[in-house]
Amino acid sequence: MLLYVWSREFPTAQVNIYGLMSLKTFYLPWAMLALDVIFGLPIMPNLLGIMAGHLYYFLTVLYPLSNEKHILKTPNWMHKLDLWWGHAYQAIGRPVQPERAAGVAFRGRNYWLNSN
């Protein structure tokens, strides 16, 4: 489902499958389905993911573009949770910078090549 939605959001991006072939991301869910068929894996999980992804993409992107009606909206409690989480994150401070956490041993020496 996530792969399908991502492939619809960025349809012209190039993706490389196992180093064998390159294709546009629009075709990636179908290529992964074809690989599962080739390898003898069950295809029902992929088909359900493609259907769920298409339904989600239709309800959140395509339908609102045509009618300006949002059928599938994020609930208010989720917006409130997002606001609370942002305030809680600011209250505890930002995480320690990696260069400070690593100490002196991993700081680097800044040597320039071919500098006399």
Backbone hydrogen bonds, N-H to C=O, Kabsch-Sander energy under -0.5 kcal/mol:
donor,donor_aa,acceptor,acceptor_aa,energy
5,V,1,M,-2.3
6,W,2,L,-2.6
7,S,3,L,-2.3
8,R,4,Y,-1.7
9,E,5,V,-1.8
10,F,6,W,-1.9
13,A,10,F,-0.9
15,V,23,L,-2.9
17,I,15,V,-0.5
17,I,21,M,-2.9
18,Y,16,N,-0.7
20,L,17,I,-2.7
21,M,17,I,-1.1
23,L,15,V,-2.6
25,T,13,A,-2.4
26,F,11,P,-1.4
27,Y,24,K,-1.7
28,L,25,T,-1.1
31,A,27,Y,-2.2
32,M,28,L,-2.6
33,L,29,P,-1.8
34,A,30,W,-2.3
35,L,31,A,-2.3
36,D,32,M,-1.9
37,V,33,L,-1.9
38,I,34,A,-2.4
39,F,35,L,-2.6
40,G,36,D,-0.6
40,G,37,V,-0.7
41,L,36,D,-2.5
47,L,43,I,-2.5
48,L,44,M,-2.7
49,G,45,P,-2.1
50,I,46,N,-2.5
51,M,47,L,-2.4
52,A,48,L,-2.7
53,G,49,G,-2.6
54,H,50,I,-2.5
55,L,51,M,-2.5
56,Y,52,A,-2.6
57,Y,53,G,-2.8
58,F,54,H,-2.7
59,L,55,L,-2.5
60,T,56,Y,-2.2
61,V,57,Y,-2.2
62,L,57,Y,-1.5
63,Y,58,F,-3.0
65,L,61,V,-1.4
66,S,62,L,-1.5
67,N,63,Y,-2.5
68,E,64,P,-1.6
71,I,59,L,-0.6
71,I,69,K,-0.8
72,L,59,L,-0.7
73,K,71,I,-0.8
78,M,75,P,-0.8
79,H,75,P,-1.3
80,K,76,N,-2.5
81,L,77,W,-2.2
82,D,78,M,-2.1
83,L,79,H,-2.2
84,W,80,K,-2.8
85,W,81,L,-2.7
86,G,82,D,-2.1
87,H,83,L,-2.2
88,A,84,W,-2.8
89,Y,85,W,-2.3
90,Q,86,G,-1.8
91,A,87,H,-1.9
92,I,88,A,-1.7
93,G,89,Y,-0.7
100,R,97,Q,-0.6
101,A,97,Q,-2.1
102,A,98,P,-2.0
103,G,99,E,-0.6
107,R,104,V,-1.4
115,S,112,W,-0.8
116,N,114,N,-0.6
